[in-house]
């Protein structure tokens, strides 16, 4: 509650232990563990009230760290699912950067559509499970799937009309 000395004592008492715990959860990624610990202490500073015991306090801190790490992983999955892990290519001679950007964005959106369709139909994931994975709402997943199906129907219709 604004007592800097009390927070310093709290930090000194739990920082090393929480960092070791976060390091295990982060599978050895020190930067991720440090970020997790920092976020846990920021949350603790904002929400900490009287606690029953040191064990209760440790369990609460550990839960904060797990929640923060899960949130970070969900965001990373969402980011990588949306844009992929590849870097943007250099612009070839004669190609305008805007057209290359449009093509790259179209490819990323098609990849996202494909991932959604694969998760829903192939992996039989529910809208809720996909939403959790993407950090979105089930309603937005439903809308995205509907748009992806519409694009797929249109692409198939175009392909069939050219073949007949």
RAFEN-V940805 format. One record per residue. N is the residue number from 1. RES is the residue in three letters. BURIAL is # if it has 9 or more other ideal C-beta (glycine too) atoms within 8 Angstrom, else .. D_FIRST is the distance of its C-alpha to the first C-alpha in Angstrom with 1 decimal. Layout:
BEGIN
((N/RES/BURIAL/D_FIRST) (N/RES/BURIAL/D_FIRST))
END
This chain:
BEGIN
((1/UNK/./0.0) (2/UNK/./3.8) (3/UNK/./5.7) (4/UNK/./8.5) (5/UNK/./10.8) (6/UNK/./9.0) (7/UNK/#/8.8) (8/UNK/./12.4) (9/UNK/./13.5) (10/UNK/#/12.4) (11/UNK/#/14.2) (12/UNK/./17.1) (13/UNK/./17.6) (14/UNK/#/17.8) (15/UNK/#/18.9) (16/UNK/./22.6) (17/UNK/./23.0) (18/UNK/#/21.3) (19/UNK/#/23.5) (20/UNK/./26.6) (21/UNK/#/25.9) (22/UNK/#/25.4) (23/UNK/#/28.5) (24/UNK/./30.5) (25/UNK/#/29.4) (26/UNK/#/30.2) (27/UNK/./33.6) (28/UNK/./33.3) (29/UNK/./32.0) (30/UNK/./29.7) (31/UNK/./28.6) (32/UNK/#/27.7) (33/UNK/#/25.9) (34/UNK/#/23.9) (35/UNK/#/23.0) (36/UNK/#/22.1) (37/UNK/#/19.7) (38/UNK/./18.1) (39/UNK/#/17.6) (40/UNK/#/16.4) (41/UNK/#/13.6) (42/UNK/./12.7) (43/UNK/#/12.7) (44/UNK/#/10.7) (45/UNK/./7.9) (46/UNK/./8.2) (47/UNK/./9.2) (48/UNK/./8.2) (49/UNK/./8.2) (50/UNK/./10.5) (51/UNK/#/13.5) (52/UNK/./17.1) (53/UNK/./18.2) (54/UNK/./18.2) (55/UNK/./20.8) (56/UNK/#/18.9) (57/UNK/#/15.9) (58/UNK/#/18.7) (59/UNK/./20.5) (60/UNK/#/17.6) (61/UNK/#/17.1) (62/UNK/#/20.9) (63/UNK/./21.1) (64/UNK/#/18.7) (65/UNK/#/21.0) (66/UNK/#/24.1) (67/UNK/./23.1) (68/UNK/#/22.3) (69/UNK/#/25.6) (70/UNK/./27.5) (71/UNK/./26.2) (72/UNK/#/27.4) (73/UNK/./30.7) (74/UNK/#/31.3) (75/UNK/#/30.8) (76/UNK/./33.2) (77/UNK/#/35.8) (78/UNK/#/35.6) (79/UNK/./36.1) (80/UNK/#/38.9) (81/UNK/#/40.6) (82/UNK/#/40.7) (83/UNK/./41.9) (84/UNK/./43.1) (85/UNK/./42.8) (86/UNK/./45.8) (87/UNK/./45.6) (88/UNK/./47.5) (89/UNK/./51.1) (90/UNK/./52.7) (91/UNK/./54.7) (92/UNK/./58.4) (93/UNK/./61.0) (94/UNK/./62.0) (95/UNK/./59.0) (96/UNK/./56.7) (97/UNK/./53.0) (98/UNK/./52.2) (99/UNK/./54.6) (100/UNK/#/53.3) (101/UNK/#/49.8) (102/UNK/./51.0) (103/UNK/./52.9) (104/UNK/#/49.8) (105/UNK/./47.6) (106/UNK/./50.3) (107/UNK/./50.6) (108/UNK/#/46.8) (109/UNK/./46.9) (110/UNK/./50.0) (111/UNK/#/48.3) (112/UNK/#/45.3) (113/UNK/#/47.9) (114/UNK/./49.6) (115/UNK/#/46.5) (116/UNK/#/45.6) (117/UNK/#/49.1) (118/UNK/#/49.3) (119/UNK/#/46.1) (120/UNK/#/47.2) (121/UNK/./50.9) (122/UNK/./51.4) (123/UNK/./48.3) (124/UNK/./48.1) (125/UNK/./44.4) (126/UNK/./43.1) (127/UNK/#/41.5) (128/UNK/./38.2) (129/UNK/#/38.5) (130/UNK/#/39.5) (131/UNK/#/36.6) (132/UNK/./34.1) (133/UNK/#/35.8) (134/UNK/#/35.7) (135/UNK/#/32.3) (136/UNK/#/34.2) (137/UNK/./35.1) (138/UNK/#/38.2) (139/UNK/./39.7) (140/UNK/#/39.5) (141/UNK/#/41.1) (142/UNK/#/43.8) (143/UNK/./44.5) (144/UNK/#/44.6) (145/UNK/#/47.0) (146/UNK/./49.2) (147/UNK/#/49.5) (148/UNK/#/50.3) (149/UNK/#/53.0) (150/UNK/./54.4) (151/UNK/#/54.6) (152/UNK/#/56.2) (153/UNK/./58.8) (154/UNK/./59.6) (155/UNK/./60.1) (156/UNK/./62.3) (157/UNK/./64.3) (158/UNK/./64.9) (159/UNK/./65.9) (160/UNK/./68.3) (161/UNK/./69.8) (162/UNK/./70.7) (163/UNK/./72.3) (164/UNK/./74.5))
END
